Amino acid sequence: MLKFFRTMFRVRPKRELRELYLFLFFFAFAGSLVAIFLPVFLLQLGFSLSGIAFYYAIHYTIYVVLMPLGAQFAARFGYERSLAMSTPILIVHFLLLSQLPNYPSLFWIAPGILALHKIFYWPAYHANFATFSDAGNRGTEQSWVRLIAFSSGIVGPTLGGFVALRFGFSALFIVAAASLVLAVLVMLRTDEHQAEADFPYASPWQFLRRPTQRRLIVAMIGWGENLIHMVYWPIFLFTVFQNTAQLGLVISAATALAMALGFGIGELSDRLSARRVLRSAAPFLSATYLARIFFAGAPVGAAVASGYNQVAQSGYQIPFISRLNRNAKQSRQPLVYAVAFEMTLAIVKGLLAWLLVIVLPVVGLAEGFILLWVIAGLLALFYAAL
């Protein structure tokens, strides 16, 4: 145990990662204020489960088309500037959401603005880690990422739930937008020195056509599960608790549990094998979805399921991203690899969202949730292919 803790704190990240950690703290806090409440917000505006799927289907379709353009910006101006560029756009997205009850037509604009934010954020984020991570401690570094995100994420859902309950969702989105200003300042503190010469629009598509990337494509099918987790699990919890404050408290408690176990998962990924950890975590995650069909209908069962699910999410995400960072660095094209990963993820989530738009209207609410848990449980098994 003592050796484990020494290993945790022996990691000495490069300057670029230290700045990214600080940026992530403020960014994750703002995100945790609203992330679980956006689907609930849409539900309370009168959108059905299929209508909410339609919102994300539009978003991911736009995201796939525009993503290489964001990567071209990162290649030209650097990863940190790209991350800084993404943040004001997310502020605009939050402000648009705050006005959605007054101007329903913003529903057609907000998904595109969110996609615009992501094209600057995610390719640069993954490429930054792949470029500057420590080859022998990638799992532990991802554990630090989750510690930073979860430490702010513990407070965020509870505070966000209180603000939404007391002042409304519009006030919540404005508070989140204000918090993002601090994240922008972190990324603008220092000069950027890392940049790539060129990034053709078609390069990620060409990269994915290589036979060596078939395993990545199969494994990425699992990320459809993440869409259901991020969108429909908060909605289900809200139907159980009927209160944003209680919903936020449950998510905060589950996040604290995942944070406590995250370093152990990262250490196992580094010292044993990220693939072995991933192949053990995928069936466990799948089982958590199938168990919800029977046990998550009551408040206690829903709270316990949230805790198990959050731990299972760490169990696959830490080794998965660790292996991706390793593969991206070995490819010597970290930005191309990052965009290929994100494009595949967006395609999978977009196709699933369009499928849900078609399927969910023909089933009832209870049957819809059961269908979602079954789909997510099956998709989670694909993670083990990486």
N, C-alpha and C positions, 0 to 999 in steps of 0.2 A: 504493500500500500504506500509506504514511504517513497519507494522508487517511482511509483506512479505519479505522485504529486511533484517529485523533483522533475520528472519528464515534462509535466504540464507547464511548469514555469521556466524550464530551460529553453523553451522556444524563444528566439530573438527575431521577430519579424523585421523585414526591411522597412525603410522609411515609407515607401509607397503603401505597404500594408498597414503600418501604424496609422497613417492618415485615413486609410480606408476604414479601419476599425472605428476611429472617432466619427467619421462621416456616418457610418452605419448606426452608431448609437442614436444620433439625433433622427436619422432617417427612419430607423425601426420604431422609435417612439411615436413619431407622427403616423407611421403606417399602422401600428398597433392600436392607435386611437380609433381608427375607422375601418380597418380591413374586415373584421368580422361583422361590422354593422352595415356595410354597403348592401349586401343582399337583403338584410332585414329592412333597410330603408326602402328598397325597391318593393319589397313585399307590402310594406305599410302604405305605399303609394297606390296600391291596387294591382300590382303586377302578379300574374300567376307564376307557377314554377316554370312553365314553358316560356313565358314572357321574359323572365329573368335569364333563362338560357339564351334567348334571342339577343339580349344585351351583350352577353359574352361572345356569342357567335359573331356578331358584327365586329366586336373588338378584336378578336383573334384573326379574323379574315384580313382586316386592315393591317394588323401587326405583321403578318407574314409578308405582305406585299412591300411594306415600308422598311422592314428591318435592315436589309443590306445598305440602305441609305444612311441609317444611323451608324452602321459600322464604318462606312466611308468617312463620316465625320470623325469618329474615334481614330481611324488610321491617319487622318490628316492632321488633327489637332491634339491627339493624345487621350488616354483613358480618363485622366482626372478631369480634364475640361469637358469631356463627354458626360461624365457623371454630374458635374456641376450644371451643365446645360439641361439635364433631365429634370432637375429639381424644380425650377420655376414652372415648367410645364405641368408637373404634378400639382403644384399650387393652383394653377388655373383649373385643372380638373376638379379639385376639391371645391373651388369657388363655384364652378358650374353646377356641381351636385347640390350645393347649398341653395341654389336658385331653381332647382328642378321642380319643386312643388308649385312655384309661381309661373314657370315657363316650361311646360311639358315638352315643347319641341326640342329642348336641350338634350333630351334622351338620344337624339340622333347625332349629336355632336360629341357628347361626353365619351363614348367608347373610342372615337378616333383620337381625342386628346390623350386618353390613357395610353393608346397604342403609340402615339408620338413620344410620350414620356419613356416608354419601355424601350424604344429603338435606340435611345441614347444611353439608357441605364444598363440593361442586362448584358449586351455584348461587351461593353467596356468593363463591367463588374467581373464577369467570368474571365476575360482576357487578362485583366489586372492580376487576379489571383493566380492564374496559370503561369504568368510571366515571373512573378515575384515570390511565389510560394517556396517553402523549403521542401526539397524532395523527400527528406526523411520524416517530415512531420506534417504532411498535408492533412491527415485526419485530425490531429490535435489542433492545427490552425483552423479547421472548419468547426471544431468544438469551441474555440475561442469566438468565432463568428457567431455561433448560436448562443454562447453565453452573453455576448454583448447585445445581440438582438433580443434574447429572452429576458435579460435583466431590465431592459426598457419595456419589453413586452409584458412583463408581469404587472406593471403599473398601468400601462396603456389601456387594456380592455376594461379594467375596473373603472378608471377615470373616464374613459369614453362612454361606458354604459351610464355612469352618473350624469355626465353632461347631456347625453341624449335624452335621458329620462327627465332631467330638470329643465333643460333649456331647448331641447329639440335637436334634430339631426342637422339642421342648417348651422347652428352654433358649433356643433361638433366638427363639421368640415372646415369651418373658419379657424378654429383652434388648431387643427392639424396643419392647415396651410401656414399658420404663423410659426409652428414648430419647425417646419422645413427650412425656414430662413437660416437657422443656425447650421444646418447641414450644408447649405450652399457656401457659407463663409469658410467652413473647414476646407472644402475642395479648392477654394480660390486663394488659400494662404501662401502656397508655394508654386514655384515654376515647374512646368511639366517638361520632362526630358525624353519620355518614352513615346515614340510614334512610329508607325509603319509607313512605308513609302506609298503603297497603292493598295486598293481594295476593289477589284472589279465586281459589279453587281451580281454576276452569275457565279462567282467563286464558291459560295456555300453550297449551291445546287450541284456544282461539279464535284465538290468534296463528298457530298452525300451519295453520289453515284458510284464511288469507289467500292469494290467488293469488301475491302477491309472495314467498312463502316456499317455493314449489315447488322452486326451485333448491337451497335449503338441504336440503330433505327428500331430494332425489335424491342430493346430495353425501354426506349422512349415511349412506347405505347402505354407503359405503366403510368405515365404522367397524366393520363386522363383521370386517374384516381384523384390526383391533386386538385383538379377542377371541382370535383364533387366535394372533396374535403373543404376547400376554401369557400365554396358558394352555398352548398346545400346543408352541410352540417350546422353552421350557425343558424340557418333558417329553422331546421328541425329543433335545435335547442331552444330557440325563441318560442316555438309552438308548445314546448314542454313547460318553460318557465314563465312565459308571457310577460317578461320584464327585462329591459335592457341592462339594468344594474345587476341583476342576478346572473344574466348571461355573461356579462363581462367578468364577474367574480369567478364563475366556473372556468372560463378560459384562462384567467390569470393563474388560478390554482393548477390547472393542467400544464401551463407553461412553466411554472416553478418546478414541477415534478420532472418535466423533460430537461430543464436546465441542469438539475441535480445529477441526472444520469448521462448527460451529453458527453462529458469528458471521458467517461468510461468507454463509450461507443467510439469516440475518436481515437483513443489509445489502442483499442482492439483493432481498429482499421489500420493503424500504423504498424503495430507489433506483430499481429497475426496476418491478416489479409483482408483488404477492403472487400474483395469479392466474397470471401467466406462470411463476413459479417452481413453483407448485402443479401446473400442467399439464405441466411438464417432469418433476417428481418422481414423479407418479403412475405413469406407465409404467415408470420405473426401479424403483420399489418392486414393481410387479407382476412384473417380470422376475426380481427376486431370489427370489421364491417359486417360480417355474417352474424356475429354475436349481437349487433345492434337490433337486428330484426326481432330478437326475443327479449332483450333486457333493457333497451334504451328508452322505453316508452314512459317510464316514471322518472321523477327528478333525480333520485339517488342513482338509478341505473344510467341515466344520461350523464351525470357528473363523473361516475366511474369510467364510463366509456370514453369520455373526453380525455381523462388522464391516460388511459391505456393508448388511445389513438395518438396523443401528442408524443408519447415515448416511442411508439412505433414509427411516427413520422421522422423523428431523429434517427431511429435505427436504420432507415434506408437512405435518408438525405445526406448524412455525413459521409458514409462510405461511397455513395453514388457520386457526389460532387468531388470527393477526394480522387476517385478514379478518373473522372472527367478532367480535373486539373492536371493529373499526371499525363493522360493521353494528349491533352492539348499542348503541353510543354514538349512532349516527345515529337509531336507532329511538326514543330518549329513554325507553326502557323496558328498561334493561340487565338487570334481574333477570328480567323476563318473557322476554326473549330468551335469557338464560342457561339458564333452566329449560326453555324450548322446545328448545334445543340438546341439553341433557342428557337430556330425555325421549325425543327422537328417537333419540339414541345408545343409550339403554337399551332401547328397543323393538327396534331393529335387532339389538343383541347378544342380547337375550332370545329373539327369534324364531330367530336362528341357533343359539343354544344348544339350544332345543327341537328344531330340525331335526337337530342332531347327536345328540341323545339317541335319535332314531328311526333315523338312518342308520348311525352308527358300529357298532352291534352286528352288522350284517349283513356287515361286511368285516373282514379280518384287520388286525393291527397295522400291518404295512408298507403295505398298501393304504389303511388309514385315514389315515396320514400323507400319502401321495400325494394322496388326496382333499382333505385339509385344505389342502395347498399350492395345489392348483388352485382351490379355492373362494376362498382368500385373494387369490390373484393376480388373479382376476376382479373381486372386490369392490374391490380397491385402485384400479381404474380409475375408480370412481365419485367419488373425491376431486376429480378435475379438474372436476367439474360446478359447484363453488362459484364 
